[in-house]
Amino acid sequence: MDASCEIKIDFDDVEKARTVLKSIKVDDFDFVKSQINNNILEAVVKSKSISSLIHTLDDYLACISVAMKIVDKN
């Protein structure tokens, strides 16, 4: 069974969104397709099972959280 999830995160401005995407994009591999649409980070996460999808989402969102904290300090 395939599983997927779409994530949309609305940032205050497009530069913050681009900076966060740039810092996490390296980890996308084949599991995540991400892009910026105006000031919104959009990502589609795909996996072969629900448990694997949950693990990937957990990792991906943790990376976004760290990147957002660093961007907000600047």
Backbone as XML, in Angstrom:
<?xml version="1.0"?>
<chain id="A" units="angstrom">
  <residue number="1" name="MET">
    <atom name="N" x="0.842" y="-1.177" z="0.000"/>
    <atom name="CA" x="0.000" y="0.000" z="0.000"/>
    <atom name="C" x="0.889" y="1.242" z="0.000"/>
  </residue>
  <residue number="2" name="ASP">
    <atom name="N" x="0.548" y="2.197" z="-0.819"/>
    <atom name="CA" x="1.238" y="3.474" z="-0.830"/>
    <atom name="C" x="0.498" y="4.462" z="0.062"/>
  </residue>
  <residue number="3" name="ALA">
    <atom name="N" x="1.264" y="5.348" z="0.694"/>
    <atom name="CA" x="0.690" y="6.376" z="1.553"/>
    <atom name="C" x="1.347" y="7.706" z="1.217"/>
  </residue>
  <residue number="4" name="SER">
    <atom name="N" x="0.575" y="8.788" z="1.308"/>
    <atom name="CA" x="1.139" y="10.110" z="1.042"/>
    <atom name="C" x="0.468" y="11.154" z="1.918"/>
  </residue>
  <residue number="5" name="CYS">
    <atom name="N" x="1.152" y="12.288" z="2.045"/>
    <atom name="CA" x="0.652" y="13.380" z="2.860"/>
    <atom name="C" x="1.118" y="14.694" z="2.237"/>
  </residue>
  <residue number="6" name="GLU">
    <atom name="N" x="0.242" y="15.675" z="2.218"/>
    <atom name="CA" x="0.585" y="17.005" z="1.720"/>
    <atom name="C" x="0.697" y="17.952" z="2.904"/>
  </residue>
  <residue number="7" name="ILE">
    <atom name="N" x="1.787" y="18.713" z="2.930"/>
    <atom name="CA" x="2.043" y="19.670" z="4.003"/>
    <atom name="C" x="2.108" y="21.069" z="3.396"/>
  </residue>
  <residue number="8" name="LYS">
    <atom name="N" x="1.480" y="22.028" z="4.047"/>
    <atom name="CA" x="1.584" y="23.435" z="3.657"/>
    <atom name="C" x="1.851" y="24.242" z="4.913"/>
  </residue>
  <residue number="9" name="ILE">
    <atom name="N" x="2.948" y="25.009" z="4.889"/>
    <atom name="CA" x="3.314" y="25.852" z="6.021"/>
    <atom name="C" x="3.414" y="27.286" z="5.536"/>
  </residue>
  <residue number="10" name="ASP">
    <atom name="N" x="2.618" y="28.146" z="6.120"/>
    <atom name="CA" x="2.533" y="29.557" z="5.744"/>
    <atom name="C" x="3.535" y="30.353" z="6.579"/>
  </residue>
  <residue number="11" name="PHE">
    <atom name="N" x="4.486" y="30.993" z="5.916"/>
    <atom name="CA" x="5.509" y="31.806" z="6.584"/>
    <atom name="C" x="5.141" y="33.282" z="6.520"/>
  </residue>
  <residue number="12" name="ASP">
    <atom name="N" x="5.785" y="34.070" z="7.380"/>
    <atom name="CA" x="5.547" y="35.517" z="7.407"/>
    <atom name="C" x="5.940" y="36.182" z="6.097"/>
  </residue>
  <residue number="13" name="ASP">
    <atom name="N" x="7.028" y="35.692" z="5.491"/>
    <atom name="CA" x="7.461" y="36.251" z="4.218"/>
    <atom name="C" x="8.163" y="35.178" z="3.381"/>
  </residue>
  <residue number="14" name="VAL">
    <atom name="N" x="8.294" y="35.472" z="2.106"/>
    <atom name="CA" x="8.841" y="34.496" z="1.163"/>
    <atom name="C" x="10.310" y="34.184" z="1.450"/>
  </residue>
  <residue number="15" name="GLU">
    <atom name="N" x="11.065" y="35.138" z="1.952"/>
    <atom name="CA" x="12.482" y="34.890" z="2.246"/>
    <atom name="C" x="12.657" y="33.850" z="3.346"/>
  </residue>
  <residue number="16" name="LYS">
    <atom name="N" x="11.856" y="33.917" z="4.381"/>
    <atom name="CA" x="11.914" y="32.907" z="5.451"/>
    <atom name="C" x="11.572" y="31.530" z="4.883"/>
  </residue>
  <residue number="17" name="ALA">
    <atom name="N" x="10.541" y="31.477" z="4.066"/>
    <atom name="CA" x="10.138" y="30.206" z="3.451"/>
    <atom name="C" x="11.265" y="29.639" z="2.597"/>
  </residue>
  <residue number="18" name="ARG">
    <atom name="N" x="11.903" y="30.486" z="1.795"/>
    <atom name="CA" x="13.009" y="30.033" z="0.935"/>
    <atom name="C" x="14.200" y="29.557" z="1.757"/>
  </residue>
  <residue number="19" name="THR">
    <atom name="N" x="14.513" y="30.271" z="2.820"/>
    <atom name="CA" x="15.650" y="29.897" z="3.664"/>
    <atom name="C" x="15.410" y="28.549" z="4.339"/>
  </residue>
  <residue number="20" name="VAL">
    <atom name="N" x="14.207" y="28.341" z="4.847"/>
    <atom name="CA" x="13.885" y="27.052" z="5.472"/>
    <atom name="C" x="13.942" y="25.939" z="4.433"/>
  </residue>
  <residue number="21" name="LEU">
    <atom name="N" x="13.350" y="26.164" z="3.271"/>
    <atom name="CA" x="13.380" y="25.145" z="2.225"/>
    <atom name="C" x="14.809" y="24.809" z="1.826"/>
  </residue>
  <residue number="22" name="LYS">
    <atom name="N" x="15.633" y="25.821" z="1.676"/>
    <atom name="CA" x="17.027" y="25.600" z="1.282"/>
    <atom name="C" x="17.755" y="24.729" z="2.313"/>
  </residue>
  <residue number="23" name="SER">
    <atom name="N" x="17.455" y="24.923" z="3.570"/>
    <atom name="CA" x="18.150" y="24.176" z="4.618"/>
    <atom name="C" x="17.659" y="22.733" z="4.746"/>
  </residue>
  <residue number="24" name="ILE">
    <atom name="N" x="16.434" y="22.451" z="4.334"/>
    <atom name="CA" x="15.914" y="21.079" z="4.466"/>
    <atom name="C" x="15.874" y="20.321" z="3.149"/>
  </residue>
  <residue number="25" name="LYS">
    <atom name="N" x="16.002" y="21.010" z="2.036"/>
    <atom name="CA" x="15.869" y="20.401" z="0.704"/>
    <atom name="C" x="16.851" y="19.248" z="0.489"/>
  </residue>
  <residue number="26" name="VAL">
    <atom name="N" x="18.008" y="19.330" z="1.086"/>
    <atom name="CA" x="19.038" y="18.307" z="0.898"/>
    <atom name="C" x="18.562" y="16.932" z="1.371"/>
  </residue>
  <residue number="27" name="ASP">
    <atom name="N" x="17.612" y="16.897" z="2.297"/>
    <atom name="CA" x="17.114" y="15.637" z="2.845"/>
    <atom name="C" x="15.869" y="15.105" z="2.133"/>
  </residue>
  <residue number="28" name="ASP">
    <atom name="N" x="15.439" y="15.742" z="1.062"/>
    <atom name="CA" x="14.214" y="15.313" z="0.376"/>
    <atom name="C" x="14.322" y="13.916" z="-0.241"/>
  </residue>
  <residue number="29" name="PHE">
    <atom name="N" x="15.436" y="13.599" z="-0.866"/>
    <atom name="CA" x="15.630" y="12.320" z="-1.555"/>
    <atom name="C" x="14.403" y="11.997" z="-2.409"/>
  </residue>
  <residue number="30" name="ASP">
    <atom name="N" x="13.986" y="10.752" z="-2.420"/>
    <atom name="CA" x="12.821" y="10.337" z="-3.211"/>
    <atom name="C" x="11.530" y="10.383" z="-2.397"/>
  </residue>
  <residue number="31" name="PHE">
    <atom name="N" x="11.640" y="10.669" z="-1.104"/>
    <atom name="CA" x="10.478" y="10.622" z="-0.214"/>
    <atom name="C" x="9.657" y="11.896" z="-0.213"/>
  </residue>
  <residue number="32" name="VAL">
    <atom name="N" x="10.313" y="13.025" z="-0.460"/>
    <atom name="CA" x="9.648" y="14.322" z="-0.318"/>
    <atom name="C" x="9.886" y="15.167" z="-1.566"/>
  </residue>
  <residue number="33" name="LYS">
    <atom name="N" x="8.835" y="15.790" z="-2.041"/>
    <atom name="CA" x="8.928" y="16.790" z="-3.106"/>
    <atom name="C" x="8.460" y="18.102" z="-2.498"/>
  </residue>
  <residue number="34" name="SER">
    <atom name="N" x="9.360" y="19.085" z="-2.429"/>
    <atom name="CA" x="9.006" y="20.349" z="-1.777"/>
    <atom name="C" x="9.291" y="21.527" z="-2.692"/>
  </residue>
  <residue number="35" name="GLN">
    <atom name="N" x="8.525" y="22.597" z="-2.454"/>
    <atom name="CA" x="8.666" y="23.821" z="-3.239"/>
    <atom name="C" x="8.104" y="24.990" z="-2.443"/>
  </residue>
  <residue number="36" name="ILE">
    <atom name="N" x="8.383" y="26.187" z="-2.935"/>
    <atom name="CA" x="7.829" y="27.408" z="-2.360"/>
    <atom name="C" x="6.809" y="27.973" z="-3.335"/>
  </residue>
  <residue number="37" name="ASN">
    <atom name="N" x="5.645" y="28.313" z="-2.818"/>
    <atom name="CA" x="4.602" y="28.961" z="-3.592"/>
    <atom name="C" x="4.236" y="30.230" z="-2.830"/>
  </residue>
  <residue number="38" name="ASN">
    <atom name="N" x="4.715" y="31.372" z="-3.322"/>
    <atom name="CA" x="4.628" y="32.645" z="-2.606"/>
    <atom name="C" x="5.359" y="32.482" z="-1.273"/>
  </residue>
  <residue number="39" name="ASN">
    <atom name="N" x="4.690" y="32.626" z="-0.147"/>
    <atom name="CA" x="5.359" y="32.477" z="1.147"/>
    <atom name="C" x="4.973" y="31.155" z="1.831"/>
  </residue>
  <residue number="40" name="ILE">
    <atom name="N" x="4.512" y="30.197" z="1.032"/>
    <atom name="CA" x="4.074" y="28.910" z="1.572"/>
    <atom name="C" x="5.024" y="27.801" z="1.132"/>
  </residue>
  <residue number="41" name="LEU">
    <atom name="N" x="5.537" y="27.074" z="2.119"/>
    <atom name="CA" x="6.325" y="25.888" z="1.831"/>
    <atom name="C" x="5.338" y="24.742" z="1.628"/>
  </residue>
  <residue number="42" name="GLU">
    <atom name="N" x="5.406" y="24.118" z="0.460"/>
    <atom name="CA" x="4.524" y="23.004" z="0.148"/>
    <atom name="C" x="5.363" y="21.754" z="-0.041"/>
  </residue>
  <residue number="43" name="ALA">
    <atom name="N" x="4.930" y="20.665" z="0.567"/>
    <atom name="CA" x="5.658" y="19.409" z="0.454"/>
    <atom name="C" x="4.683" y="18.252" z="0.326"/>
  </residue>
  <residue number="44" name="VAL">
    <atom name="N" x="5.052" y="17.298" z="-0.501"/>
    <atom name="CA" x="4.307" y="16.049" z="-0.608"/>
    <atom name="C" x="5.260" y="14.947" z="-0.173"/>
  </residue>
  <residue number="45" name="VAL">
    <atom name="N" x="4.843" y="14.195" z="0.829"/>
    <atom name="CA" x="5.645" y="13.110" z="1.383"/>
    <atom name="C" x="4.985" y="11.802" z="0.961"/>
  </residue>
  <residue number="46" name="LYS">
    <atom name="N" x="5.794" y="10.887" z="0.379"/>
    <atom name="CA" x="5.261" y="9.603" z="-0.078"/>
    <atom name="C" x="6.058" y="8.468" z="0.547"/>
  </residue>
  <residue number="47" name="SER">
    <atom name="N" x="5.357" y="7.361" z="0.760"/>
    <atom name="CA" x="5.996" y="6.199" z="1.355"/>
    <atom name="C" x="5.238" y="4.938" z="0.949"/>
  </residue>
  <residue number="48" name="LYS">
    <atom name="N" x="5.830" y="3.801" z="1.237"/>
    <atom name="CA" x="5.222" y="2.511" z="0.896"/>
    <atom name="C" x="4.293" y="1.982" z="1.987"/>
  </residue>
  <residue number="49" name="SER">
    <atom name="N" x="4.344" y="2.595" z="3.182"/>
    <atom name="CA" x="3.469" y="2.145" z="4.268"/>
    <atom name="C" x="3.140" y="3.327" z="5.173"/>
  </residue>
  <residue number="50" name="ILE">
    <atom name="N" x="2.083" y="3.185" z="5.937"/>
    <atom name="CA" x="1.681" y="4.254" z="6.849"/>
    <atom name="C" x="2.724" y="4.462" z="7.941"/>
  </residue>
  <residue number="51" name="SER">
    <atom name="N" x="3.269" y="3.375" z="8.481"/>
    <atom name="CA" x="4.274" y="3.533" z="9.541"/>
    <atom name="C" x="5.529" y="4.229" z="9.026"/>
  </residue>
  <residue number="52" name="SER">
    <atom name="N" x="5.928" y="3.915" z="7.809"/>
    <atom name="CA" x="7.079" y="4.590" z="7.220"/>
    <atom name="C" x="6.771" y="6.059" z="6.939"/>
  </residue>
  <residue number="53" name="LEU">
    <atom name="N" x="5.552" y="6.343" z="6.505"/>
    <atom name="CA" x="5.131" y="7.726" z="6.263"/>
    <atom name="C" x="5.182" y="8.531" z="7.551"/>
  </residue>
  <residue number="54" name="ILE">
    <atom name="N" x="4.690" y="7.968" z="8.625"/>
    <atom name="CA" x="4.702" y="8.662" z="9.919"/>
    <atom name="C" x="6.134" y="8.948" z="10.354"/>
  </residue>
  <residue number="55" name="HIS">
    <atom name="N" x="7.024" y="8.001" z="10.174"/>
    <atom name="CA" x="8.433" y="8.200" z="10.535"/>
    <atom name="C" x="9.048" y="9.321" z="9.697"/>
  </residue>
  <residue number="56" name="THR">
    <atom name="N" x="8.786" y="9.300" z="8.397"/>
    <atom name="CA" x="9.322" y="10.331" z="7.500"/>
    <atom name="C" x="8.760" y="11.702" z="7.851"/>
  </residue>
  <residue number="57" name="LEU">
    <atom name="N" x="7.458" y="11.777" z="8.131"/>
    <atom name="CA" x="6.840" y="13.052" z="8.521"/>
    <atom name="C" x="7.445" y="13.590" z="9.810"/>
  </residue>
  <residue number="58" name="ASP">
    <atom name="N" x="7.649" y="12.701" z="10.773"/>
    <atom name="CA" x="8.249" y="13.105" z="12.041"/>
    <atom name="C" x="9.632" y="13.713" z="11.816"/>
  </residue>
  <residue number="59" name="ASP">
    <atom name="N" x="10.466" y="13.053" z="11.031"/>
    <atom name="CA" x="11.804" y="13.566" z="10.729"/>
    <atom name="C" x="11.745" y="14.890" z="9.966"/>
  </residue>
  <residue number="60" name="TYR">
    <atom name="N" x="10.897" y="14.930" z="8.957"/>
    <atom name="CA" x="10.791" y="16.118" z="8.112"/>
    <atom name="C" x="10.324" y="17.329" z="8.916"/>
  </residue>
  <residue number="61" name="LEU">
    <atom name="N" x="9.286" y="17.142" z="9.719"/>
    <atom name="CA" x="8.772" y="18.252" z="10.521"/>
    <atom name="C" x="9.753" y="18.684" z="11.607"/>
  </residue>
  <residue number="62" name="ALA">
    <atom name="N" x="10.525" y="17.750" z="12.137"/>
    <atom name="CA" x="11.558" y="18.105" z="13.115"/>
    <atom name="C" x="12.620" y="18.987" z="12.454"/>
  </residue>
  <residue number="63" name="CYS">
    <atom name="N" x="13.006" y="18.644" z="11.236"/>
    <atom name="CA" x="13.986" y="19.454" z="10.507"/>
    <atom name="C" x="13.442" y="20.849" z="10.210"/>
  </residue>
  <residue number="64" name="ILE">
    <atom name="N" x="12.183" y="20.919" z="9.821"/>
    <atom name="CA" x="11.557" y="22.224" z="9.580"/>
    <atom name="C" x="11.532" y="23.044" z="10.862"/>
  </residue>
  <residue number="65" name="SER">
    <atom name="N" x="11.199" y="22.423" z="11.966"/>
    <atom name="CA" x="11.138" y="23.119" z="13.249"/>
    <atom name="C" x="12.488" y="23.722" z="13.626"/>
  </residue>
  <residue number="66" name="VAL">
    <atom name="N" x="13.544" y="22.954" z="13.465"/>
    <atom name="CA" x="14.893" y="23.452" z="13.780"/>
    <atom name="C" x="15.253" y="24.604" z="12.840"/>
  </residue>
  <residue number="67" name="ALA">
    <atom name="N" x="14.991" y="24.438" z="11.555"/>
    <atom name="CA" x="15.312" y="25.488" z="10.586"/>
    <atom name="C" x="14.526" y="26.761" z="10.890"/>
  </residue>
  <residue number="68" name="MET">
    <atom name="N" x="13.271" y="26.634" z="11.272"/>
    <atom name="CA" x="12.456" y="27.809" z="11.596"/>
    <atom name="C" x="13.004" y="28.537" z="12.818"/>
  </residue>
  <residue number="69" name="LYS">
    <atom name="N" x="13.458" y="27.800" z="13.816"/>
    <atom name="CA" x="14.023" y="28.430" z="15.019"/>
    <atom name="C" x="15.286" y="29.205" z="14.671"/>
  </residue>
  <residue number="70" name="ILE">
    <atom name="N" x="16.111" y="28.659" z="13.796"/>
    <atom name="CA" x="17.341" y="29.345" z="13.394"/>
    <atom name="C" x="17.016" y="30.590" z="12.571"/>
  </residue>
  <residue number="71" name="VAL">
    <atom name="N" x="16.085" y="30.483" z="11.665"/>
    <atom name="CA" x="15.687" y="31.633" z="10.830"/>
    <atom name="C" x="15.097" y="32.750" z="11.700"/>
  </residue>
  <residue number="72" name="ASP">
    <atom name="N" x="14.302" y="32.376" z="12.689"/>
    <atom name="CA" x="13.675" y="33.387" z="13.556"/>
    <atom name="C" x="14.678" y="34.110" z="14.432"/>
  </residue>
  <residue number="73" name="LYS">
    <atom name="N" x="15.854" y="33.506" z="14.692"/>
    <atom name="CA" x="16.873" y="34.167" z="15.507"/>
    <atom name="C" x="17.638" y="35.213" z="14.717"/>
  </residue>
  <residue number="74" name="ASN">
    <atom name="N" x="17.615" y="35.115" z="13.403"/>
    <atom name="CA" x="18.376" y="36.076" z="12.565"/>
    <atom name="C" x="17.594" y="37.326" z="12.301"/>
  </residue>
</chain>
